[in-house]
Amino acid sequence: MDYGIFREARKSKGLTLQALADKIGKHNPYIADMEAGKRDLRISNIEKICEALDLEIIIRKKTMKTLETYNDYEVKAEIITAGLM
């Protein structure tokens, strides 16, 4: 997933990396690595980031079987605030 959408939303809200990290209970390097595409995220952390940035998240199952890992999901975040669409 391209996490650049999170950087765009963070900046549009005037949040620093540290401010977003504080909102989701993570360290600054976690956010920087995520935005740079150096880190894969758990769905629970994607949900926290979306909540902190007022984003809507759509999660689609890849298969109908019981899913246990992140790789079993297709995740797409869409900006719904701040006129960024």
C-alpha positions as protocol buffer text, in pm:
chain_id: "A"
residue {
  index: 1
  type: MET
  ca { x: 0 y: 0 z: 0 }
}
residue {
  index: 2
  type: ASP
  ca { x: 117 y: 351 z: -74 }
}
residue {
  index: 3
  type: TYR
  ca { x: 112 y: 538 z: 257 }
}
residue {
  index: 4
  type: GLY
  ca { x: 182 y: 878 z: 97 }
}
residue {
  index: 5
  type: ILE
  ca { x: -187 y: 956 z: 142 }
}
residue {
  index: 6
  type: PHE
  ca { x: -120 y: 967 z: 517 }
}
residue {
  index: 7
  type: ARG
  ca { x: 160 y: 1222 z: 471 }
}
residue {
  index: 8
  type: GLU
  ca { x: -68 y: 1439 z: 258 }
}
residue {
  index: 9
  type: ALA
  ca { x: -348 y: 1424 z: 517 }
}
residue {
  index: 10
  type: ARG
  ca { x: -107 y: 1487 z: 807 }
}
residue {
  index: 11
  type: LYS
  ca { x: 39 y: 1793 z: 640 }
}
residue {
  index: 12
  type: SER
  ca { x: -304 y: 1928 z: 542 }
}
residue {
  index: 13
  type: LYS
  ca { x: -401 y: 1919 z: 909 }
}
residue {
  index: 14
  type: GLY
  ca { x: -80 y: 2096 z: 1009 }
}
residue {
  index: 15
  type: LEU
  ca { x: 44 y: 1801 z: 1214 }
}
residue {
  index: 16
  type: THR
  ca { x: 410 y: 1722 z: 1261 }
}
residue {
  index: 17
  type: LEU
  ca { x: 540 y: 1365 z: 1253 }
}
residue {
  index: 18
  type: GLN
  ca { x: 569 y: 1384 z: 1632 }
}
residue {
  index: 19
  type: ALA
  ca { x: 214 y: 1511 z: 1677 }
}
residue {
  index: 20
  type: LEU
  ca { x: 71 y: 1222 z: 1474 }
}
residue {
  index: 21
  type: ALA
  ca { x: 297 y: 975 z: 1654 }
}
residue {
  index: 22
  type: ASP
  ca { x: 170 y: 1106 z: 1988 }
}
residue {
  index: 23
  type: LYS
  ca { x: -193 y: 1072 z: 1876 }
}
residue {
  index: 24
  type: ILE
  ca { x: -150 y: 704 z: 1792 }
}
residue {
  index: 25
  type: GLY
  ca { x: 93 y: 609 z: 2068 }
}
residue {
  index: 26
  type: LYS
  ca { x: 396 y: 546 z: 1845 }
}
residue {
  index: 27
  type: HIS
  ca { x: 741 y: 702 z: 1808 }
}
residue {
  index: 28
  type: ASN
  ca { x: 831 y: 961 z: 1544 }
}
residue {
  index: 29
  type: PRO
  ca { x: 1051 y: 719 z: 1339 }
}
residue {
  index: 30
  type: TYR
  ca { x: 755 y: 482 z: 1305 }
}
residue {
  index: 31
  type: ILE
  ca { x: 553 y: 752 z: 1125 }
}
residue {
  index: 32
  type: ALA
  ca { x: 851 y: 867 z: 915 }
}
residue {
  index: 33
  type: ASP
  ca { x: 928 y: 508 z: 803 }
}
residue {
  index: 34
  type: MET
  ca { x: 561 y: 443 z: 726 }
}
residue {
  index: 35
  type: GLU
  ca { x: 528 y: 756 z: 513 }
}
residue {
  index: 36
  type: ALA
  ca { x: 851 y: 667 z: 329 }
}
residue {
  index: 37
  type: GLY
  ca { x: 714 y: 321 z: 246 }
}
residue {
  index: 38
  type: LYS
  ca { x: 975 y: 145 z: 461 }
}
residue {
  index: 39
  type: ARG
  ca { x: 724 y: -16 z: 694 }
}
residue {
  index: 40
  type: ASP
  ca { x: 421 y: -238 z: 651 }
}
residue {
  index: 41
  type: LEU
  ca { x: 143 y: -167 z: 896 }
}
residue {
  index: 42
  type: ARG
  ca { x: -99 y: -381 z: 1088 }
}
residue {
  index: 43
  type: ILE
  ca { x: -460 y: -308 z: 1015 }
}
residue {
  index: 44
  type: SER
  ca { x: -506 y: -194 z: 1375 }
}
residue {
  index: 45
  type: ASN
  ca { x: -239 y: 75 z: 1325 }
}
residue {
  index: 46
  type: ILE
  ca { x: -387 y: 182 z: 992 }
}
residue {
  index: 47
  type: GLU
  ca { x: -719 y: 224 z: 1173 }
}
residue {
  index: 48
  type: LYS
  ca { x: -553 y: 438 z: 1444 }
}
residue {
  index: 49
  type: ILE
  ca { x: -383 y: 660 z: 1185 }
}
residue {
  index: 50
  type: CYS
  ca { x: -706 y: 702 z: 989 }
}
residue {
  index: 51
  type: GLU
  ca { x: -893 y: 796 z: 1305 }
}
residue {
  index: 52
  type: ALA
  ca { x: -625 y: 1047 z: 1403 }
}
residue {
  index: 53
  type: LEU
  ca { x: -637 y: 1205 z: 1057 }
}
residue {
  index: 54
  type: ASP
  ca { x: -1015 y: 1189 z: 1009 }
}
residue {
  index: 55
  type: LEU
  ca { x: -984 y: 947 z: 718 }
}
residue {
  index: 56
  type: GLU
  ca { x: -1229 y: 680 z: 614 }
}
residue {
  index: 57
  type: ILE
  ca { x: -1084 y: 334 z: 569 }
}
residue {
  index: 58
  type: ILE
  ca { x: -1221 y: 60 z: 346 }
}
residue {
  index: 59
  type: ILE
  ca { x: -1098 y: -294 z: 410 }
}
residue {
  index: 60
  type: ARG
  ca { x: -1182 y: -568 z: 163 }
}
residue {
  index: 61
  type: LYS
  ca { x: -1119 y: -937 z: 217 }
}
residue {
  index: 62
  type: LYS
  ca { x: -919 y: -1105 z: -58 }
}
residue {
  index: 63
  type: THR
  ca { x: -1091 y: -1437 z: 0 }
}
residue {
  index: 64
  type: MET
  ca { x: -1402 y: -1563 z: 172 }
}
residue {
  index: 65
  type: LYS
  ca { x: -1211 y: -1792 z: 411 }
}
residue {
  index: 66
  type: THR
  ca { x: -1125 y: -1690 z: 765 }
}
residue {
  index: 67
  type: LEU
  ca { x: -844 y: -1436 z: 752 }
}
residue {
  index: 68
  type: GLU
  ca { x: -568 y: -1422 z: 1009 }
}
residue {
  index: 69
  type: THR
  ca { x: -291 y: -1200 z: 875 }
}
residue {
  index: 70
  type: TYR
  ca { x: -247 y: -855 z: 724 }
}
residue {
  index: 71
  type: ASN
  ca { x: -151 y: -1014 z: 391 }
}
residue {
  index: 72
  type: ASP
  ca { x: -500 y: -1160 z: 367 }
}
residue {
  index: 73
  type: TYR
  ca { x: -651 y: -813 z: 334 }
}
residue {
  index: 74
  type: GLU
  ca { x: -652 y: -548 z: 67 }
}
residue {
  index: 75
  type: VAL
  ca { x: -649 y: -212 z: 242 }
}
residue {
  index: 76
  type: LYS
  ca { x: -732 y: 121 z: 85 }
}
residue {
  index: 77
  type: ALA
  ca { x: -750 y: 453 z: 267 }
}
residue {
  index: 78
  type: GLU
  ca { x: -938 y: 743 z: 117 }
}
residue {
  index: 79
  type: ILE
  ca { x: -919 y: 1103 z: 228 }
}
residue {
  index: 80
  type: ILE
  ca { x: -1264 y: 1236 z: 302 }
}
residue {
  index: 81
  type: THR
  ca { x: -1181 y: 1569 z: 467 }
}
residue {
  index: 82
  type: ALA
  ca { x: -991 y: 1890 z: 401 }
}
residue {
  index: 83
  type: GLY
  ca { x: -1074 y: 1894 z: 29 }
}
residue {
  index: 84
  type: LEU
  ca { x: -782 y: 1668 z: -55 }
}
residue {
  index: 85
  type: MET
  ca { x: -970 y: 1443 z: -296 }
}
